[in-house]
Amino acid sequence: MSTLDRIKSVCVELLKVEAGRVQDSSRFVEDLGADSMQSIELVAAFEEEFDIEMDEDAALGVKTVADAVTFIDRVIAEG
C-alpha cells in the first residue's frame, strides 16, 4: 500500500469522512474538518501507521494530504 493510500485510510478512520472526500489536494482542516485536537491525533496516528517520529510543530504545519505524503516520505527516507 502506498504512502498516499495509508494516509487516506488514517484520515477516513480518524476524521470519519468518506474515502472519496480524501483527495491529494484535500486540506485537513478546511476540507476534511479536522479541529486542533484531531490535527494532533492525526500526527500521532501517522507516526503509528508508519512507525516513525515526526517533529510535531513541523508536522502540524502540513496542510494537505499531498503535503503529508511528501513530509512522511522525507521522514522515512531520513530514517
Biopython code that builds the backbone (N, CA, C, O; Angstrom):
import numpy as np
from Bio.PDB.StructureBuilder import StructureBuilder

atoms = [
    (1, "MET", "N", (0.849, -1.186, 0.000)),
    (1, "MET", "CA", (0.000, 0.000, 0.000)),
    (1, "MET", "C", (0.889, 1.243, 0.000)),
    (1, "MET", "O", (1.865, 1.319, 0.746)),
    (2, "SER", "N", (0.546, 2.198, -0.831)),
    (2, "SER", "CA", (1.362, 3.410, -0.955)),
    (2, "SER", "C", (1.197, 4.327, 0.255)),
    (2, "SER", "O", (0.257, 4.192, 1.039)),
    (3, "THR", "N", (2.124, 5.249, 0.380)),
    (3, "THR", "CA", (2.031, 6.250, 1.441)),
    (3, "THR", "C", (0.700, 6.985, 1.352)),
    (3, "THR", "O", (0.037, 7.203, 2.366)),
    (4, "LEU", "N", (0.311, 7.366, 0.143)),
    (4, "LEU", "CA", (-0.943, 8.090, -0.058)),
    (4, "LEU", "C", (-2.131, 7.267, 0.421)),
    (4, "LEU", "O", (-2.992, 7.783, 1.134)),
    (5, "ASP", "N", (-2.190, 6.000, 0.040)),
    (5, "ASP", "CA", (-3.311, 5.148, 0.442)),
    (5, "ASP", "C", (-3.375, 4.995, 1.960)),
    (5, "ASP", "O", (-4.457, 4.994, 2.547)),
    (6, "ARG", "N", (-2.221, 4.868, 2.581)),
    (6, "ARG", "CA", (-2.179, 4.715, 4.039)),
    (6, "ARG", "C", (-2.625, 5.999, 4.735)),
    (6, "ARG", "O", (-3.329, 5.943, 5.743)),
    (7, "ILE", "N", (-2.224, 7.153, 4.208)),
    (7, "ILE", "CA", (-2.649, 8.433, 4.768)),
    (7, "ILE", "C", (-4.158, 8.591, 4.618)),
    (7, "ILE", "O", (-4.838, 9.001, 5.559)),
    (8, "LYS", "N", (-4.679, 8.268, 3.446)),
    (8, "LYS", "CA", (-6.124, 8.362, 3.226)),
    (8, "LYS", "C", (-6.877, 7.471, 4.208)),
    (8, "LYS", "O", (-7.901, 7.874, 4.759)),
    (9, "SER", "N", (-6.372, 6.267, 4.423)),
    (9, "SER", "CA", (-7.011, 5.327, 5.339)),
    (9, "SER", "C", (-7.064, 5.885, 6.760)),
    (9, "SER", "O", (-8.088, 5.781, 7.435)),
    (10, "VAL", "N", (-5.963, 6.472, 7.207)),
    (10, "VAL", "CA", (-5.915, 7.078, 8.545)),
    (10, "VAL", "C", (-6.923, 8.221, 8.631)),
    (10, "VAL", "O", (-7.626, 8.346, 9.633)),
    (11, "CYS", "N", (-7.003, 9.049, 7.605)),
    (11, "CYS", "CA", (-7.940, 10.185, 7.603)),
    (11, "CYS", "C", (-9.382, 9.706, 7.678)),
    (11, "CYS", "O", (-10.179, 10.244, 8.446)),
    (12, "VAL", "N", (-9.715, 8.703, 6.890)),
    (12, "VAL", "CA", (-11.077, 8.168, 6.884)),
    (12, "VAL", "C", (-11.443, 7.651, 8.272)),
    (12, "VAL", "O", (-12.530, 7.924, 8.780)),
    (13, "GLU", "N", (-10.533, 6.910, 8.871)),
    (13, "GLU", "CA", (-10.799, 6.318, 10.183)),
    (13, "GLU", "C", (-10.880, 7.376, 11.285)),
    (13, "GLU", "O", (-11.807, 7.360, 12.096)),
    (14, "LEU", "N", (-9.927, 8.278, 11.314)),
    (14, "LEU", "CA", (-9.843, 9.243, 12.410)),
    (14, "LEU", "C", (-10.842, 10.386, 12.275)),
    (14, "LEU", "O", (-11.440, 10.813, 13.263)),
    (15, "LEU", "N", (-11.023, 10.880, 11.054)),
    (15, "LEU", "CA", (-11.884, 12.039, 10.841)),
    (15, "LEU", "C", (-13.315, 11.657, 10.473)),
    (15, "LEU", "O", (-14.181, 12.521, 10.336)),
    (16, "LYS", "N", (-13.558, 10.351, 10.315)),
    (16, "LYS", "CA", (-14.903, 9.853, 9.991)),
    (16, "LYS", "C", (-15.469, 10.512, 8.733)),
    (16, "LYS", "O", (-16.613, 10.966, 8.712)),
    (17, "VAL", "N", (-14.638, 10.553, 7.682)),
    (17, "VAL", "CA", (-15.081, 11.094, 6.399)),
    (17, "VAL", "C", (-15.113, 9.965, 5.373)),
    (17, "VAL", "O", (-14.437, 8.949, 5.532)),
    (18, "GLU", "N", (-15.904, 10.157, 4.321)),
    (18, "GLU", "CA", (-15.959, 9.171, 3.258)),
    (18, "GLU", "C", (-14.633, 9.173, 2.493)),
    (18, "GLU", "O", (-14.013, 10.219, 2.297)),
    (19, "ALA", "N", (-14.219, 7.991, 2.069)),
    (19, "ALA", "CA", (-12.937, 7.857, 1.370)),
    (19, "ALA", "C", (-12.865, 8.766, 0.147)),
    (19, "ALA", "O", (-11.800, 9.299, -0.163)),
    (20, "GLY", "N", (-13.969, 8.945, -0.540)),
    (20, "GLY", "CA", (-13.997, 9.780, -1.736)),
    (20, "GLY", "C", (-13.712, 11.243, -1.471)),
    (20, "GLY", "O", (-13.332, 11.976, -2.384)),
    (21, "ARG", "N", (-13.891, 11.677, -0.233)),
    (21, "ARG", "CA", (-13.616, 13.075, 0.121)),
    (21, "ARG", "C", (-12.134, 13.338, 0.309)),
    (21, "ARG", "O", (-11.703, 14.490, 0.263)),
    (22, "VAL", "N", (-11.344, 12.294, 0.519)),
    (22, "VAL", "CA", (-9.917, 12.458, 0.803)),
    (22, "VAL", "C", (-9.144, 12.399, -0.512)),
    (22, "VAL", "O", (-8.870, 11.323, -1.043)),
    (23, "GLN", "N", (-8.801, 13.572, -1.020)),
    (23, "GLN", "CA", (-8.062, 13.706, -2.274)),
    (23, "GLN", "C", (-6.666, 14.260, -1.987)),
    (23, "GLN", "O", (-6.399, 14.734, -0.883)),
    (24, "ASP", "N", (-5.785, 14.200, -2.972)),
    (24, "ASP", "CA", (-4.430, 14.738, -2.804)),
    (24, "ASP", "C", (-4.463, 16.196, -2.331)),
    (24, "ASP", "O", (-3.675, 16.606, -1.479)),
    (25, "SER", "N", (-5.385, 16.960, -2.901)),
    (25, "SER", "CA", (-5.437, 18.398, -2.609)),
    (25, "SER", "C", (-6.266, 18.719, -1.370)),
    (25, "SER", "O", (-6.365, 19.885, -0.989)),
    (26, "SER", "N", (-6.863, 17.709, -0.732)),
    (26, "SER", "CA", (-7.701, 17.957, 0.440)),
    (26, "SER", "C", (-6.888, 18.572, 1.571)),
    (26, "SER", "O", (-5.802, 18.100, 1.907)),
    (27, "ARG", "N", (-7.437, 19.634, 2.147)),
    (27, "ARG", "CA", (-6.820, 20.267, 3.307)),
    (27, "ARG", "C", (-7.435, 19.635, 4.554)),
    (27, "ARG", "O", (-8.652, 19.465, 4.635)),
    (28, "PHE", "N", (-6.595, 19.292, 5.516)),
    (28, "PHE", "CA", (-7.072, 18.584, 6.697)),
    (28, "PHE", "C", (-8.140, 19.379, 7.455)),
    (28, "PHE", "O", (-9.145, 18.808, 7.877)),
    (29, "VAL", "N", (-7.938, 20.671, 7.629)),
    (29, "VAL", "CA", (-8.869, 21.484, 8.410)),
    (29, "VAL", "C", (-10.048, 21.939, 7.550)),
    (29, "VAL", "O", (-11.201, 21.650, 7.871)),
    (30, "GLU", "N", (-9.765, 22.639, 6.474)),
    (30, "GLU", "CA", (-10.819, 23.252, 5.678)),
    (30, "GLU", "C", (-11.695, 22.240, 4.939)),
    (30, "GLU", "O", (-12.913, 22.411, 4.877)),
    (31, "ASP", "N", (-11.092, 21.187, 4.378)),
    (31, "ASP", "CA", (-11.848, 20.243, 3.557)),
    (31, "ASP", "C", (-12.313, 19.005, 4.316)),
    (31, "ASP", "O", (-13.385, 18.468, 4.039)),
    (32, "LEU", "N", (-11.509, 18.555, 5.267)),
    (32, "LEU", "CA", (-11.825, 17.315, 5.970)),
    (32, "LEU", "C", (-12.346, 17.547, 7.390)),
    (32, "LEU", "O", (-12.721, 16.602, 8.085)),
    (33, "GLY", "N", (-12.365, 18.805, 7.809)),
    (33, "GLY", "CA", (-12.998, 19.158, 9.066)),
    (33, "GLY", "C", (-12.215, 18.856, 10.330)),
    (33, "GLY", "O", (-12.801, 18.784, 11.411)),
    (34, "ALA", "N", (-10.909, 18.679, 10.222)),
    (34, "ALA", "CA", (-10.103, 18.391, 11.411)),
    (34, "ALA", "C", (-10.033, 19.624, 12.306)),
    (34, "ALA", "O", (-9.740, 20.726, 11.841)),
    (35, "ASP", "N", (-10.306, 19.425, 13.600)),
    (35, "ASP", "CA", (-10.113, 20.519, 14.542)),
    (35, "ASP", "C", (-8.699, 20.407, 15.107)),
    (35, "ASP", "O", (-7.942, 19.516, 14.722)),
    (36, "SER", "N", (-8.346, 21.301, 16.011)),
    (36, "SER", "CA", (-6.960, 21.317, 16.500)),
    (36, "SER", "C", (-6.596, 20.015, 17.212)),
    (36, "SER", "O", (-5.474, 19.526, 17.071)),
    (37, "MET", "N", (-7.523, 19.456, 17.967)),
    (37, "MET", "CA", (-7.242, 18.199, 18.666)),
    (37, "MET", "C", (-7.072, 17.056, 17.669)),
    (37, "MET", "O", (-6.181, 16.221, 17.819)),
    (38, "GLN", "N", (-7.926, 17.024, 16.657)),
    (38, "GLN", "CA", (-7.817, 15.972, 15.640)),
    (38, "GLN", "C", (-6.528, 16.115, 14.839)),
    (38, "GLN", "O", (-5.969, 15.116, 14.385)),
    (39, "SER", "N", (-6.056, 17.331, 14.662)),
    (39, "SER", "CA", (-4.791, 17.534, 13.949)),
    (39, "SER", "C", (-3.648, 16.870, 14.715)),
    (39, "SER", "O", (-2.783, 16.226, 14.122)),
    (40, "ILE", "N", (-3.654, 17.033, 16.027)),
    (40, "ILE", "CA", (-2.634, 16.393, 16.866)),
    (40, "ILE", "C", (-2.802, 14.874, 16.822)),
    (40, "ILE", "O", (-1.818, 14.136, 16.764)),
    (41, "GLU", "N", (-4.049, 14.414, 16.850)),
    (41, "GLU", "CA", (-4.317, 12.977, 16.766)),
    (41, "GLU", "C", (-3.869, 12.405, 15.424)),
    (41, "GLU", "O", (-3.393, 11.271, 15.355)),
    (42, "LEU", "N", (-4.022, 13.192, 14.354)),
    (42, "LEU", "CA", (-3.554, 12.745, 13.034)),
    (42, "LEU", "C", (-2.049, 12.536, 13.036)),
    (42, "LEU", "O", (-1.559, 11.535, 12.513)),
    (43, "VAL", "N", (-1.317, 13.471, 13.619)),
    (43, "VAL", "CA", (0.144, 13.336, 13.695)),
    (43, "VAL", "C", (0.497, 12.031, 14.405)),
    (43, "VAL", "O", (1.336, 11.264, 13.932)),
    (44, "ALA", "N", (-0.150, 11.787, 15.544)),
    (44, "ALA", "CA", (0.114, 10.562, 16.309)),
    (44, "ALA", "C", (-0.264, 9.319, 15.500)),
    (44, "ALA", "O", (0.453, 8.318, 15.521)),
    (45, "ALA", "N", (-1.382, 9.387, 14.796)),
    (45, "ALA", "CA", (-1.828, 8.241, 14.001)),
    (45, "ALA", "C", (-0.875, 7.968, 12.839)),
    (45, "ALA", "O", (-0.601, 6.812, 12.516)),
    (46, "PHE", "N", (-0.374, 9.024, 12.216)),
    (46, "PHE", "CA", (0.601, 8.844, 11.129)),
    (46, "PHE", "C", (1.898, 8.251, 11.672)),
    (46, "PHE", "O", (2.499, 7.383, 11.039)),
    (47, "GLU", "N", (2.328, 8.717, 12.839)),
    (47, "GLU", "CA", (3.543, 8.163, 13.455)),
    (47, "GLU", "C", (3.372, 6.667, 13.707)),
    (47, "GLU", "O", (4.280, 5.876, 13.451)),
    (48, "GLU", "N", (2.206, 6.293, 14.206)),
    (48, "GLU", "CA", (1.948, 4.879, 14.485)),
    (48, "GLU", "C", (1.845, 4.070, 13.199)),
    (48, "GLU", "O", (2.414, 2.984, 13.098)),
    (49, "GLU", "N", (1.122, 4.596, 12.219)),
    (49, "GLU", "CA", (0.926, 3.888, 10.945)),
    (49, "GLU", "C", (2.254, 3.613, 10.255)),
    (49, "GLU", "O", (2.466, 2.527, 9.715)),
    (50, "PHE", "N", (3.152, 4.600, 10.275)),
    (50, "PHE", "CA", (4.413, 4.484, 9.542)),
    (50, "PHE", "C", (5.596, 4.119, 10.436)),
    (50, "PHE", "O", (6.719, 3.983, 9.949)),
    (51, "ASP", "N", (5.358, 3.960, 11.726)),
    (51, "ASP", "CA", (6.404, 3.627, 12.693)),
    (51, "ASP", "C", (7.566, 4.621, 12.598)),
    (51, "ASP", "O", (8.729, 4.246, 12.451)),
    (52, "ILE", "N", (7.201, 5.902, 12.688)),
    (52, "ILE", "CA", (8.182, 6.990, 12.601)),
    (52, "ILE", "C", (7.920, 7.979, 13.736)),
    (52, "ILE", "O", (6.890, 7.921, 14.408)),
    (53, "GLU", "N", (8.871, 8.883, 13.931)),
    (53, "GLU", "CA", (8.671, 10.011, 14.831)),
    (53, "GLU", "C", (8.826, 11.281, 14.014)),
    (53, "GLU", "O", (9.787, 11.442, 13.262)),
    (54, "MET", "N", (7.849, 12.193, 14.176)),
    (54, "MET", "CA", (7.868, 13.440, 13.426)),
    (54, "MET", "C", (7.983, 14.609, 14.391)),
    (54, "MET", "O", (7.485, 14.545, 15.515)),
    (55, "ASP", "N", (8.632, 15.660, 13.957)),
    (55, "ASP", "CA", (8.647, 16.896, 14.718)),
    (55, "ASP", "C", (7.215, 17.431, 14.711)),
    (55, "ASP", "O", (6.680, 17.763, 13.653)),
    (56, "GLU", "N", (6.593, 17.515, 15.891)),
    (56, "GLU", "CA", (5.169, 17.857, 15.956)),
    (56, "GLU", "C", (4.866, 19.215, 15.355)),
    (56, "GLU", "O", (3.886, 19.361, 14.624)),
    (57, "ASP", "N", (5.694, 20.218, 15.651)),
    (57, "ASP", "CA", (5.440, 21.553, 15.102)),
    (57, "ASP", "C", (5.508, 21.544, 13.582)),
    (57, "ASP", "O", (4.659, 22.137, 12.917)),
    (58, "ALA", "N", (6.513, 20.874, 13.029)),
    (58, "ALA", "CA", (6.637, 20.785, 11.571)),
    (58, "ALA", "C", (5.469, 20.010, 10.990)),
    (58, "ALA", "O", (4.907, 20.399, 9.966)),
    (59, "ALA", "N", (5.102, 18.906, 11.645)),
    (59, "ALA", "CA", (4.004, 18.076, 11.148)),
    (59, "ALA", "C", (2.682, 18.839, 11.166)),
    (59, "ALA", "O", (1.871, 18.696, 10.251)),
    (60, "LEU", "N", (2.464, 19.639, 12.189)),
    (60, "LEU", "CA", (1.225, 20.410, 12.265)),
    (60, "LEU", "C", (1.171, 21.514, 11.211)),
    (60, "LEU", "O", (0.104, 22.063, 10.939)),
    (61, "GLY", "N", (2.309, 21.836, 10.622)),
    (61, "GLY", "CA", (2.348, 22.812, 9.541)),
    (61, "GLY", "C", (1.951, 22.229, 8.194)),
    (61, "GLY", "O", (1.768, 22.966, 7.225)),
    (62, "VAL", "N", (1.818, 20.923, 8.130)),
    (62, "VAL", "CA", (1.406, 20.249, 6.893)),
    (62, "VAL", "C", (-0.097, 20.439, 6.742)),
    (62, "VAL", "O", (-0.869, 20.085, 7.633)),
    (63, "LYS", "N", (-0.507, 21.001, 5.608)),
    (63, "LYS", "CA", (-1.912, 21.393, 5.451)),
    (63, "LYS", "C", (-2.736, 20.481, 4.546)),
    (63, "LYS", "O", (-3.953, 20.397, 4.707)),
    (64, "THR", "N", (-2.089, 19.792, 3.590)),
    (64, "THR", "CA", (-2.850, 18.971, 2.644)),
    (64, "THR", "C", (-2.382, 17.522, 2.658)),
    (64, "THR", "O", (-1.306, 17.199, 3.161)),
    (65, "VAL", "N", (-3.214, 16.669, 2.097)),
    (65, "VAL", "CA", (-2.869, 15.246, 2.005)),
    (65, "VAL", "C", (-1.583, 15.071, 1.203)),
    (65, "VAL", "O", (-0.703, 14.314, 1.611)),
    (66, "ALA", "N", (-1.461, 15.755, 0.075)),
    (66, "ALA", "CA", (-0.255, 15.634, -0.757)),
    (66, "ALA", "C", (0.984, 16.096, 0.008)),
    (66, "ALA", "O", (2.047, 15.485, -0.102)),
    (67, "ASP", "N", (0.848, 17.174, 0.783)),
    (67, "ASP", "CA", (1.975, 17.650, 1.590)),
    (67, "ASP", "C", (2.361, 16.613, 2.642)),
    (67, "ASP", "O", (3.540, 16.441, 2.949)),
    (68, "ALA", "N", (1.361, 15.924, 3.190)),
    (68, "ALA", "CA", (1.633, 14.883, 4.185)),
    (68, "ALA", "C", (2.413, 13.732, 3.564)),
    (68, "ALA", "O", (3.320, 13.185, 4.191)),
    (69, "VAL", "N", (2.065, 13.363, 2.333)),
    (69, "VAL", "CA", (2.798, 12.296, 1.637)),
    (69, "VAL", "C", (4.268, 12.690, 1.504)),
    (69, "VAL", "O", (5.157, 11.904, 1.828)),
    (70, "THR", "N", (4.517, 13.901, 1.031)),
    (70, "THR", "CA", (5.887, 14.396, 0.856)),
    (70, "THR", "C", (6.625, 14.427, 2.192)),
    (70, "THR", "O", (7.767, 13.976, 2.289)),
    (71, "PHE", "N", (5.967, 14.961, 3.218)),
    (71, "PHE", "CA", (6.574, 15.093, 4.539)),
    (71, "PHE", "C", (6.931, 13.725, 5.117)),
    (71, "PHE", "O", (8.049, 13.516, 5.588)),
    (72, "ILE", "N", (5.978, 12.798, 5.078)),
    (72, "ILE", "CA", (6.203, 11.468, 5.659)),
    (72, "ILE", "C", (7.250, 10.700, 4.867)),
    (72, "ILE", "O", (8.104, 10.039, 5.457)),
    (73, "ASP", "N", (7.199, 10.775, 3.551)),
    (73, "ASP", "CA", (8.225, 10.098, 2.743)),
    (73, "ASP", "C", (9.616, 10.634, 3.074)),
    (73, "ASP", "O", (10.583, 9.873, 3.110)),
    (74, "ARG", "N", (9.718, 11.937, 3.315)),
    (74, "ARG", "CA", (11.012, 12.545, 3.669)),
    (74, "ARG", "C", (11.489, 12.036, 5.035)),
    (74, "ARG", "O", (12.666, 11.717, 5.200)),
    (75, "VAL", "N", (10.579, 11.960, 6.010)),
    (75, "VAL", "CA", (10.930, 11.471, 7.340)),
    (75, "VAL", "C", (11.406, 10.010, 7.241)),
    (75, "VAL", "O", (12.388, 9.626, 7.877)),
    (76, "ILE", "N", (10.706, 9.214, 6.445)),
    (76, "ILE", "CA", (11.096, 7.794, 6.274)),
    (76, "ILE", "C", (12.472, 7.699, 5.619)),
    (76, "ILE", "O", (13.307, 6.897, 6.038)),
    (77, "ALA", "N", (12.711, 8.515, 4.592)),
    (77, "ALA", "CA", (13.983, 8.492, 3.866)),
    (77, "ALA", "C", (15.145, 8.884, 4.767)),
    (77, "ALA", "O", (16.241, 8.335, 4.664)),
    (78, "GLU", "N", (14.884, 9.853, 5.661)),
    (78, "GLU", "CA", (15.937, 10.316, 6.572)),
    (78, "GLU", "C", (16.193, 9.305, 7.677)),
    (78, "GLU", "O", (17.241, 9.310, 8.321)),
    (79, "GLY", "N", (15.182, 8.416, 7.884)),
    (79, "GLY", "CA", (15.240, 7.299, 8.807)),
    (79, "GLY", "C", (16.024, 7.520, 10.016)),
    (79, "GLY", "O", (16.129, 6.626, 10.856)),
]
sb = StructureBuilder()
sb.init_structure("model")
sb.init_model(0)
sb.init_chain("A")
sb.init_seg("    ")
for serial, (resi, resn, name, xyz) in enumerate(atoms, 1):
    if name == "N":
        sb.init_residue(resn, " ", resi, " ")
    sb.init_atom(name, np.array(xyz, "f"), 0.0, 1.0, " ", f" {name:<3s}", serial, name[0])
structure = sb.get_structure()
